[in-house]
Amino acid sequence: LLQNIDALPDHAVVVAATNFAQGIDPAVWRRFPFQIPFAVPDASLREALWKTMLRDFAPASLHWDELVSLSEGISGAVIEQVCQDAIRTAILAGESEADATEILRRLGLAISLLNGHYLPSIEDEVRWLRQWRGEAFSLRELARLYAVSTRQISNMLRGPNAGKAASKTSKRSGKPR
């Protein structure tokens, strides 16, 4: 990329955009004599983005104020991705509107990635969501979202060794063997 930029004629104009400026190597930045920073959307713009991007798939049960508040500091591109993911999930499930908790789940997972928290498993996702917004992600709601039992969600929340500890107890007394 850098060699191609350097090989351009002097009259060429290169325009680039990123949502992750801090991740760009300084050698790239030196090739751009002008930079125009764009702030993340404010509350009114975030609300407009959510409503525009969810369109007819916006659930009636969605609390717009909560969604706008939770998405503070998030770029329009992330909001768009969350909306597209929630709409895709609704379409694949044969639903006419996105699920409000699914939208929150998608937002929470996006926030985790933006904060550098890679969630490689469902267990990690469940723990993150419960810690992030426990009141929105009850055991029952998480079980519904992930199509598992509440017992499985409870075991996930206890940690990776929850099932192993149970298998090392006596079936009759419940005491360790």
N, C-alpha and C positions, 0 to 999 in steps of 0.2 A: 504494500500500500504506500509506504513512504517513498519508495523509489518511483512509483507511478506518479505521485504528487509532484516530486522533484522534477520529473521528466516533462511535465506540462509546460506549454509555452507561457510566456510572461502575461499574455492577455487573457489567460484562462481563469475562470472563477470556480472555486470549489466550495460547495456548501455542504455542511455536515451537521448532524444533530445527534444528541445523546441524552439519555436520562441518567447516565452514570458517569458524569464528568470526572469524578475522583478516580475512576478506574482506567482512565486513558493515560497512556504513557506521555511524559513531558515532551518527548521527541515528536509526537504527533502534534501537540499543541503549538510547538514552534513553527509549524508549517502554516498556521492560521494567524495572520496578523490582526484580525478582528474577531471578537467573540461577542455574541449578543446573548446574555443570560435571560432566561425566562423563569419567572417564579412559578412555584406550584400553584394550582388553582385555589382561590379563597373559598369560603363556605358557600357563597351564592353560586359561584361557578361550579363547584363540586356537585351541588344539588341539581343544577341544570344538566351537568354531564350524566349523573346517575339516571335522571328521568329521561333524557334523550336516548341514552344507550340501552336502557332496559325496555324502552318503548312499550309496546302492548304486553310485554312479558312481565311488567312490574306487578308484583303481588299486592293485593289490597291490604294485606296485613303488614306490609313493610313500613317500618318507622323511619321516615326520611331524615328526621333530625338526628337520630342515632347513627344512621349510615353516614351522614355528612360529617358528624363529629368524629367518628371512628376513622374516617378517611383523611383526616387532617395531615398534611405533609405528603400526601400521595399524588403522583403525577396523573395527568389525564390518561396517559397510556396504560397505567396500571388499572385505573377505573374501567377503561375500555376492555382490558383483558379479563377482569373479574366478571364484567357483564356478559361478555361473549361466552365465557366458561359456564356461567349459570344458565344462560339461554340454551346453550348446547345440551346441557344436562337435562333441562326441561323438555326440549324437543325429543331427545333420545328416550325419555321416559313417557312420551306421548302426552305431556301436559301442555296446557295452553298458557300457563304463566310460570315464571321461575319461583322457586321456593325461597322464602325470606331467609330461613336459616342457612340454606345452601349459599345464598349470596354472602352472608356473614362468614360462612366457612371459607369461601373462596377469598374474601378480603383478608381474613386472618392468616391464611396460608401465604398470600402475597406479602403481607406485612412481615411474616416470619422470614421470608427470603430476603426482603429489603433490609432486615436487621441482621442478616448473616446467619440465620438459623436454618440449616439444611435439615429437612425432615424426610429421611429416606424410607420410613415405614408408616403404616397406618397407626401403629402404636404411638409413634412420635407425633404424628398429626393430632391424635386424640388428646395426648397429654398437653401439647401446645395450646390447642383450642380451649381446653378446660381451664388452663392457667390464664389464658388471655381474656376470655369472656365466660367464666363459669356459669353466670346466671343465664346466659343464652344457650349454653351447651350442657344441658342436663344429661344424665346417663341415658334417659329414654330418647332424648333428641339425638344424641350421638349414635345410639343404636339404630335409630331410624335412618340417619344419614349414611351410615356405613353398612347397613343391612346385616347387622349382627345382633346378638342378644345383649341385654343390659349386663348380664353376667360377664360376657366377654369384654365389654367396655370397662366394667369394674376391674377386671383382671389386668387390662391394659394400663389402667390408671395406677394400679399398685406397682407396676414396674415390670422389667423383663424377667425377674426371678419369681414372680408371684405363683406361676404354675408349678415351678420346680419345688418350691417350699411346700405346697399342698401335697405333692406326690411323695414327700419324705415323712408323712405322718401316718400313723396307724389309722386304719379305717374305723376301728371300733372305738378307740379312746380319743382319737384326735390328737394324741400326744406324739412327739417325735419318736422315731424308732431307735 
